[in-house]
Amino acid sequence: MPTLLVTKKMPAALAGRVEASVAGRRAQPGARLAPRAMALLRLGALSAVAGLAVWAASSFWAARQETRALRAELLARVRSEAAELGPIDRQQPERVRPLLARLAGPWEGDAFDPELRGAGRLARALERPTVYVRGPISSFGSRSGVDESAAASHVDAFVVCLLDPPLERTERQVAPRARAALRSGSEARRRVAHFGRLHDALVALAYLEPEWEARIAEARTRRQLVRLRDAFDAAPWAEGRRAARAELLLVVMDEPGDTSVPAELDGERPHEVRVGLVEIASGRTLLRARRPVDPRWASAETRATLAAGIDACTLALEVTSAAASSGG
């Protein structure tokens, strides 16, 4: 049907579409869809949007439920550990801190409880669960200092030789024990497996504080909770429980060294050392001793690799000998 809307200069394709629209005929390809097709298309789009909304809501609900379950599981584990240790065990670090401060104070002189006097009695007493810490005497005057020394402390040659002291102060007797203390799988190390590190108690018990539960409760995403769970899993729980249940505190405090003497390769040099053994529950001092150590009596070859170890072992020999000769 001719129409005034079509001109001679208009492209043929466009002219055809205009004439078809005026005549009510089906549009050529590229023209608008028919009303029925448009309706179907709109219905499909609405269905897709609705499906996507349902999927998003379902995923959100599932993620929320998973987050709640993870939070509940983690809180249950925290409370289970707290119940297993009990309130007294959880207070172990705070019971130990004032004992360390007292031993680091003005020197009160050597003391050996009657329970330790006599040959072999000190070693028998140390069969009780014991927590050990060693560090510079200056570190025990502050909370942060105690924490730093505890982190750096490990069961060493002093503990090994305290339970199995050398017969005499000779390299042949001392050096093998100092070396054995460095080997984690040695028989000497197995004998002191009941000794705990104060650091392990500090780390593990921190996860049982109210502040840690608050962090779990405030976590809003699964990712946050997973990070908290991983940190909780990484804590030294077995070692922390052992240290928290210890009955005795064994501490070695190193006084400043003699700076006029060159240090050995591992930093060891002549200095005074304090040793203390305290019954934690009662606060009773079982042992208090102060002795000098100096690695220069050993050969240069031994000092090059074991200066601190031989000093620790000879210190243990001095302490056990003093306890044995103090009576009994």
C-alpha positions, 0 to 999 in steps of 0.5 A: 500500500503506497504511503506518503511516509515512504520517499524515493530517497529512503532505503528499500529495506526501511521503506518495506518495513514502513509499508508493512507496518502501515498495512499491518503485515508481519515485519521483516527480520529485525523488526519488533516481535509479535505481541505473543512472542513479547509476552512469552519473552517477558514471562521467561525473564520474570521466571529467570529473575524469580529463580535467581532470587530464590537461589540467592535467598536459599544460598544466603540462608544456607550460609547463615545456617553454616555460620551459626553452626560453626560459631556454636561448634567453636564456642562448645569447644572453648567451653569444653576445654575450659571445663576440662581444665577447671578454674584453678588450672586456668589461673596458673599463669596468674599464680606463677607471676608473683612467685617469679617476682619474689624470686627475682627480688632482693636475694634472701640467701640459699634455702633447701626445704627438709623435703629436698635434703639428702642424696637423690631427694631433689630428683625424686621431688622433680618427678612431680608435674613441673612447669619450667621457665628461664630468662634474664633476671630483669625480665621477671619484673614485668608482665611482658618480660615474663611472657618474653622469657617464657616464649624463649624458654625450653626444657634444656640441659639444666633440667636434664642434668638436674634429674640425672646429674653428672658424677663429676665436673668433667667434660667426659661427664658433662658434655654428653648430657649437654648434647643429649639435651639438644636432641628431641628424641633422646632418652634424656629428653624423654625423662623430662617429658613431664616438664611443661613450658610456662609459654604453652600455658600462656598461649592455650589459656588465652583462648579460654578468656571471656575476650576470646568468646566475645570475638567468636560471638561478634564474628559475622562471616564464615571466613572470620570464624574459620580464621578463629577456628584455625588459631584455636586448633593451632594452640598447644593444648596438650602441652598447655594442659600439662603446664596448667596442671603443674604442681611445681615451678622451676625457674632459672634467672640469669644475672648480668654477665661479666662484660670484661670477659669475651662471650662465647659463640652462643653468647655465654659468659661468666655470670651469677645464676639464681635457681628457684623451686616453688610449690605453686599451690602453697607458694612454699619455696622448696629450693633457692640457690645462687651460683656462678657459672663460667664455661672457661674451664672446658676446652675451646672445642667444647665451648664453641658448640656447648658453652651454654649447655655445659654451664647449665649442666654444671649449674645443675650439678652444683645445685644437686650437690648442695641439696644432698650435702645440706642434711638428711 
